[in-house]
Amino acid sequence: MRASVLVAVASRHGATREIAEAVGASLRRSGLEATVIDLDQATDRAIDVADHDAVVLGSAIYMGRWRRSARDFVEANRSALAARPLWLFSSGPLGDPPEPAEDHAVELDDLIADLMPYEHRIFTGRLDRAALGVREKAVVRIVKAPEGDFRDWDEIFDWARSITEALRGDAIEGRSGGLTDGAT
Ligand SMILES: Cc1cc2nc3c(=O)[nH]c(=O)nc-3n(C[C@H](O)[C@H](O)[C@H](O)COP(=O)(O)O)c2cc1C
């Protein structure tokens, strides 16, 4: 049986959704099953985490927090997430060097404390000023956020490959009883 990975994402302007889609595509190329869901769509939120062997969960960062849809997803599925191999990612910091620095980009400790993810990776994001609402434009003007697409696709694909390797290896034994996939 091929391992089935749920890739769930909360995105406002699409940059983080594209990262999730890239992760899903990479997992599929490696022979895993990957289902990418958009947590801002009610129909997608209805998906049952228990139907999947592992979860990758990501959100855009706004004002130092994950989007509400991602936080609600964690609360609604806490025990199922804690029982599966779990990887988290955030998309936020902008510029070169990226700001804010990783330590200050997002506050997640309380939300994820008992989930014990394998990793929480913070990716640089994208800011397209033309797509922002009035209040968002005001915020980015005040903090002087740099405009542009700072996503590092090599880093994103490397990360996705590391997830495949972990799912194929011994790293998850004991947590889910081990996974298999069709490619090995
Ligand atoms: C109003 C506003 C507030 C933001 N706040 C943060 C923040 O606190 N920390 C951070 O790292 N990035 C912050 N960002 C950057 C976004 O998280 C980044 O552009 C992200 O890639 C957007 O993802 P999305 O297109 O999926 O919504 C902010 C962007 C906007 C427009």
The ligand as a Gaussian input file, in Angstrom:
#p B3LYP/6-31G(d) Opt

LIG

0 1
 C       -0.438000      42.614000       6.320000
 C        0.691000      41.632000       6.277000
 C        1.270000      41.176000       7.466000
 C        2.324000      40.245000       7.439000
 N        2.874000      39.827000       8.619000
 C        3.929000      38.961000       8.589000
 C        4.543000      38.541000       9.817000
 O        4.137000      38.892000      10.924000
 N        5.621000      37.687000       9.742000
 C        6.100000      37.253000       8.521000
 O        7.081000      36.507000       8.505000
 N        5.506000      37.612000       7.349000
 C        4.446000      38.458000       7.359000
 N        3.842000      38.855000       6.172000
 C        4.328000      38.304000       4.896000
 C        3.442000      37.173000       4.368000
 O        3.323000      36.164000       5.308000
 C        4.067000      36.575000       3.103000
 O        3.981000      37.547000       2.124000
 C        3.412000      35.247000       2.692000
 O        4.238000      34.578000       1.742000
 C        2.026000      35.434000       2.107000
 O        1.425000      34.182000       1.868000
 P        0.057000      33.993000       1.086000
 O        0.215000      34.616000      -0.295000
 O       -0.114000      32.522000       1.027000
 O       -1.030000      34.658000       1.868000
 C        2.808000      39.759000       6.188000
 C        2.209000      40.216000       4.988000
 C        1.171000      41.127000       5.022000
 C        0.564000      41.596000       3.725000

